[in-house]
Amino acid sequence: MNYWFREQMAMYMAYHSDVRNCATHYVGVPMILFSLLVALSALHLGQLGNLPITLAAVLLMILLVLYLSAVPLLGFVATVVHVPLLLYAHAVARDSASIWVIVSVCFVGGWIIQFIGHLFEGRRPALIDNFLQVLIAPGFLVAEALFACCLLSELRVDLDSRSRKYKK
């Protein structure tokens, strides 16, 4: 699992080296993730105490377990960032009469912003070559923030080395 995860992260890194492209992804990826969490929050599977169990919660938890098992610090920080986003998505899905407008604007807007970034990069999005990259994007943004804080330097060196084979 760790080998697979690092390879996916390295591929994502290779497709995102332009600073302007990376900046657009810090806006676009959270918008898309939020739109998906809101949409999937409308699909209730049950209740755990006061917490609703939704398809959004189940899928996000699977993603966070992937991150936690591969790189524990990354998974922990991703959990701290993404669980409040999930709770907000649940609130929007529960209390908003215009849920599908919010989902549509965030989803389409997020993709437009990211495609603009890939114009700067001069390379098509990684998910066109490997659809699993959609699972890596939120975690990679967290990893980049940790790299900027001088954390996970071993991971950064490893990803830099692995990413060379994915560069154009």
C-alpha angles and dihedrals in degrees: 000000000000092000092049092047093050091049091052091048091049091051090050090050092052091056094048112053101119111093092220092052091049090050092054090051091056086063102031101045095053090046092053093043091049092049091052092046091051093048094046091044087069088066105080118197098175145296134281105195105300094340118097116227107218135166086254091057093047095048094044091050091052090051092048091049088053090053093043093050094047101040112004098198091049090049093049094051091044088053092051090051101039104040092064088048088053092049090050090048089052090052092049092048092048100043106030124094089192098053094137093050089053092046093048096046093047095043098045094037092050092052093047090052091049094047089052087054091053089054086062090046092050090221134097118250117281092237090068088064095035119015091199087074087085086071092051101048099078092046093046091055089054090047091052090052089051091048089053088054089053092251128132092021091159090056091049092052091047093049092047090053095045094044094065092080090056097050117106 
